[in-house]
């Protein structure tokens, strides 16, 4: 029993470290529709955004460095049920609307000439 508890704690700590180490201070949420980038969101700015999904409008909310789907038109509302995401490697996937939101380390505008490659 103790072995299982210690093993679980070690695995959780390792996963938590990995998620935190892959998320830098400069993070953006990238919104994709049908595998095409449609929006980059600065997670330092609390604001709501809307994008058009297959079934209707998807409302995305940013608050305190976290992002979530606030409202969407879909049969089961799984996107909004998923809740807040604040780490890279944890996507929000809204399949009925073909919308995916991924937090990435990076810049708000990757085509900015001041950004070094």
C-alpha positions as CSV (number, residue, x, y, z in Angstrom):
1,X,0.0,0.0,0.0
2,X,2.8,2.4,0.9
3,X,4.6,1.5,-2.3
4,X,1.6,2.5,-4.4
5,X,1.2,5.8,-2.5
6,X,4.8,6.7,-2.9
7,X,4.8,5.7,-6.6
8,X,1.7,7.7,-7.3
9,X,3.2,10.8,-5.6
10,X,6.5,10.5,-7.6
11,X,4.5,10.1,-10.8
12,X,2.3,13.1,-10.0
13,X,5.3,15.3,-9.1
14,X,7.1,14.3,-12.3
15,X,4.1,15.2,-14.4
16,X,3.5,18.5,-12.6
17,X,7.2,19.4,-13.1
18,X,7.0,18.6,-16.8
19,X,3.9,20.6,-17.4
20,X,5.2,23.6,-15.5
21,X,8.7,23.4,-17.2
22,X,7.1,23.5,-20.7
23,X,5.1,26.6,-19.9
24,X,7.1,29.9,-20.0
25,X,6.2,33.4,-18.8
26,X,5.4,34.4,-22.4
27,X,2.4,32.3,-23.3
28,X,-0.3,32.6,-25.9
29,X,-3.4,30.6,-26.6
30,X,-3.6,29.6,-30.3
31,X,-7.0,28.9,-31.7
32,X,-7.3,26.6,-34.7
33,X,-10.3,25.9,-36.9
34,X,-9.9,22.9,-39.2
35,X,-6.1,22.8,-38.5
36,X,-5.8,26.5,-39.6
37,X,-4.7,29.1,-37.1
38,X,-7.5,31.7,-36.7
39,X,-6.5,33.6,-33.5
40,X,-3.6,34.1,-31.1
41,X,-4.6,35.3,-27.6
42,X,-2.4,36.9,-25.0
43,X,-3.1,35.2,-21.8
44,X,-2.0,38.2,-19.8
45,X,-5.0,40.2,-21.0
46,X,-8.4,39.3,-19.4
47,X,-10.9,39.4,-22.3
48,X,-13.5,37.4,-24.2
49,X,-13.2,36.4,-27.8
50,X,-15.5,34.8,-30.4
51,X,-14.7,32.5,-33.3
52,X,-17.0,30.8,-35.7
53,X,-17.2,27.1,-35.4
54,X,-19.0,24.6,-37.6
55,X,-22.2,24.6,-35.4
56,X,-22.1,28.3,-34.5
57,X,-20.2,30.9,-32.4
58,X,-17.6,29.7,-29.8
59,X,-16.9,32.2,-27.0
60,X,-13.5,31.9,-25.5
61,X,-12.7,33.6,-22.2
62,X,-9.3,34.5,-20.7
63,X,-9.0,35.3,-17.0
64,X,-5.9,35.4,-14.8
65,X,-3.7,33.6,-17.3
66,X,-6.1,30.8,-17.9
67,X,-8.4,30.1,-20.9
68,X,-11.7,28.3,-21.3
69,X,-14.6,27.9,-23.7
70,X,-17.3,29.9,-22.1
71,X,-20.1,29.1,-24.5
72,X,-20.5,27.1,-27.6
73,X,-23.2,25.5,-29.7
74,X,-22.8,21.8,-29.5
75,X,-24.9,18.8,-28.5
76,X,-23.2,18.0,-25.1
77,X,-21.2,21.3,-24.4
78,X,-18.1,19.2,-23.6
79,X,-15.8,22.2,-24.5
80,X,-17.2,24.4,-21.9
81,X,-17.5,21.6,-19.3
82,X,-13.7,21.0,-19.7
83,X,-13.1,24.3,-17.8
84,X,-10.0,26.4,-17.3
85,X,-6.7,25.5,-18.8
86,X,-3.5,27.3,-17.9
87,X,-0.6,25.0,-19.0
88,X,0.9,24.0,-22.3
89,X,0.3,20.4,-23.4
90,X,-3.4,20.5,-22.2
91,X,-5.5,21.4,-25.2
92,X,-9.2,22.3,-25.3
93,X,-10.7,20.3,-28.1
94,X,-14.2,21.2,-29.4
95,X,-14.8,18.5,-32.0
96,X,-18.3,19.4,-33.1
97,X,-17.2,22.9,-33.9
98,X,-13.7,21.9,-35.2
99,X,-12.1,24.3,-32.8
100,X,-8.9,23.5,-30.9
101,X,-7.2,25.8,-28.4
102,X,-3.6,25.1,-27.5
103,X,-1.4,27.1,-25.1
104,X,2.1,27.6,-26.5
105,X,5.3,29.3,-25.4
106,X,5.8,32.0,-27.9
107,X,4.9,35.4,-29.2
108,X,1.6,37.0,-29.9
109,X,2.5,37.7,-33.5
110,X,4.9,35.1,-35.0
111,X,5.3,37.3,-38.2
112,X,6.6,40.3,-36.2
113,X,9.9,41.4,-37.8
114,X,11.3,42.2,-34.3
115,X,11.1,38.6,-33.3
116,X,14.4,36.7,-33.7
117,X,14.2,33.2,-35.0
